[in-house]
Amino acid sequence: MSKYHPYIDEYMRMVEENEIRSCKEQKQLMKFLRWKLDQPNVIIDAEAIERSVNIPAPYFPYKLFAWQKFCNAFIFGVRYDDGSLVFDRYLYLLGRGAGKNGFISYNSFYMTTGHHGIDNYDIDIVATSEDQAKTSFEDVYNVLTTKKFEEKMKKIFKISKQLIQHNGTKSKLEYNTSNARTKDGKRSGAIIFDEIHEYDDYSNIKVFTSGLGKKPDPRTFFITTDGNVRGGVLDDLKEEARMVLNKEMPDSTLFPFICKIDDEEEVHDEKNWEKANPSYRYFPTLQKQMKNEYRLLKKNNAMRFEFMAKRMNLPMEDTRNEVATYQDRLATDQPIPEEIEGSEAIGGVDFAQVRDFCSVGLLVKYKGKRYWLHHTFMHHTAPKTQDINPDIIALAREKELLTVVYDESITADHVLGWFVKIAKKYRIKKVCMDLYRSRILKEPFADAGFEVEIVRRGPQTHAILSPLVDEMFINNSIVFGDDPLMRWFVGNVYKDEKANGNIEYKKIDPEKRKTDGFFAFLHALNLDDELKEKKKLKPLKVRVF
């Protein structure tokens, strides 16, 4: 007897009992989904799951694999008791050749039919090139026009090489390219973004998703291999996926199905290849092709980069080294003890534009660890003019880590007000900022009784601080508390190694990847040596006469 549904239970067993080799993210997904499915307000619609797999089956020249049936269960059959979908955004990050397009074609066909249960449920496939956008569309077209079913399908669908429409539901399937300006006004039920690794901004995504919500059960699919565009849409989705799998975003509707190898060395054992491609064992032709590609790796460096990014979903590291691994960033989520109140503290401030972001914080030492107490101010226009991940902003506001400023700009009063309030709990020795911001902040801070320290930024300063930053993250001795915004800031910075050995911390992306919290933290670290740990006072010995 199955616990959830046979399709769910089977693939969970395959992963959890190591019947197939799977990556860390797959194992995390199973734990996360068990936690989600065991919640009392989650229901599983077995009939809907079965329909999604069985209805298209007679018409398609292939059957769904275990991982595909598993994914279908969460597309069509897992809901809350109010009828809403538990997941309505789906990330399928799999190695090239896994059958992503065939899987999406199968479900696109199903979602146009009356068996899906929603009329006028239009489906738009979007890609940066016409050839890519047509891939899944043509899979469906070929099914409908095959000789075996052609006469039957002509009665059910209107079929052309640009549009497929079900006569009963009026649901349409179309493909679209990147000319987003011509696509306003759509009323889609589902959007499929193909090869999302090629998207370096959200312009296309915003236009297409703006039409969602006019039909029941809106869904967004992201199907892709990994790629070499860093700081783009895929990196944002991967970061959100990490947070979802670690239960940092418990209300997220993203279903993160990620398949990859865990380490570069794993590529040398062919048995590990199914970590990135769960369909690998079923495709002899693919196996032969990938073995041929692998033999070329040592001779052709470009081929190695391509194989690692597209086949293994583990792009090779470039010179932009991360400040801290994701696990080390996650380790900053440690409790902040009440005992640190009353400690000496060094303040830090960083912001570049008065209508953007501004981060403030206090650095405290206690029992061999450093504690960074942070807050960020965001001007209300910032998300409207930049492609900032809205989920991290919503989460930060919910946790009261971020304040939206609706005034003309972020002013000295906003920054100073935070320090005045927190100074009631901590003894602030100095507040660190760079020369540029000190021209605005130094006088009001001095008037309020705070001593301002002007600190330098750039390669020389960063080279001095880098060993301390590395040590804190590696030893898990830097504590942010429950602060996903601060962890996001750290993840948006990379270390640029100069020819002379110096280190400079830089933004991965000048707009989307905000870093203010990290640089405020760096400013405060300049005076780390001046901080003393709070000592526990020994009780006085009173002589009794």
Secondary structure, 3 states (H helix, E strand, C coil): CCCCCHHHHHHHHHHHCCCCCCCHHHHHHHHHHHHHHCCCCEEECHHHHHHHHHCCCCCCCCCCCHHHHHHHHHHHCEEECCCCECCCEEEEECCCCCCHHHHHHHHHHHHHCHHHCCCCCEEEEECCCHHHHHHHHHHHHHHHHCCCCHHHHHHHEEECCCEEEECCCCCEEEEECCCHHHCCCCCEEEEEEECHHHCCCCHHHHHHHCCCCCCCCCEEEEEECCCCCCCCHHHHHHHHHHHHHCCCCCCCCEEEEECCCCCHHHHHCHHHHHHCCCCHHHCHHHHHHHHHHHHCCCCCHHHHHHHHHHHCCCCCCCCEEECCCHHHHHCCCCCCCHHHCCCEEEEEEECCCCCCEEEEEEEEEECCEEEEEEEEEEECCHHHHCCCCHHHHHHHHHCCCEEEECCCCCCHHHHHHHHHHHCCCCEEEEEEECHHHHHHHHHHHHHCCCCEEECCCCHHHHHHHHHHHHHHHHCCCEECCCCHHHHHHHHCEEEEECCCCCEEEEECCCCCCCCHHHHHHHHHHCCHHHCCCCCCCCCCCCCCC
